[in-house]
């Protein structure tokens, strides 16, 4: 027997979750039901957040990788902390 569950959530969060579900070919109802089944089956609740690198970080990593491939030395030694900080801001 199906029933209706009413919850309060942030409108933006609901729209983002609905969009993500649709991108995966699912309904938001299917996603919530899957989470509820898992909660009941495993008797636990867990939350995780996977960090995603920013475009800036990815570009920096690419630049560092290219420099390393070229054999460029990207490290000290540094005799003063200010030299290290200046090097890091390049």
N, C-alpha and C positions, 0 to 999 in steps of 0.2 A: 504494500500500500504506500503510495507516495504521499508526502506531506510537504508543506511549505515552511521554510525556515526564514525568518525575518531577522536581519542583523543590521546594526548601524555601522557604517564605514565611511571614510572620507570619499567624496565624490570623485576626486581626481584619481585616487587609488583604485576605485572601482573601474573607471574608464581605462586606466593603464592595464589592469589585470584582464579586463575583457578583451582589449586589443591584443595582448600577449596570447591569450587563449585562442583567439581567432587566428593568429599567425601560426599557431600549432595545429589548427584544424579542430579545435575543441570549443565547447561552450563554457562559459564561466560556471554554470551549474555542474558540468562534468568535472571541472577542476576541483571545485569545493567538495563534491561527493568523493572524489579520489582521496583528498586530504582527510576527510572524515573517516573513510574506510581504513586508511593507514593508521590514523590515531586510535581507532578502536582495536584494530588487529595487533598493533605493536605496543599499545598502552603507554605511549610516550609522545611527547611533543618536542620537536627540535626546530630550531631556526638557524639558518646560516646565510651569510652574505658573501658572495664571491665578488672580490674587487675586480674592476675592469680598468685597465690602464687608459689614461687619457690620450688623446691624439698627440699632445705635447710630449708625454712620456714615451710613446711609441716612436715618435720622430727622434727623440734624444737617443733612445736605445739603438735605433737604426744607424744614427751618426756614429755612435761609439763602436758599433759592430763594424762599420766600414773602416773606421780609423784603425781598429785592431787588425782587420784583414790586410791593411796597408803596412802594418808593422809600426804604426805610430805609437810612441810612448805617451800614455795619457795620465801618468802618475808622477809623483815627486821623485826624489825627496824634497820636502819643503822645510826650510829653516825657520819659518815663522808661520803662525796660524793665519795671519792676514794673507800670506801668499797662497796658502791652500784655499782659503775662502774665495780669493780672486780667481783662482783656477777653476773652482766649482761653478762660478757664475758665468763662465764663458758661454 
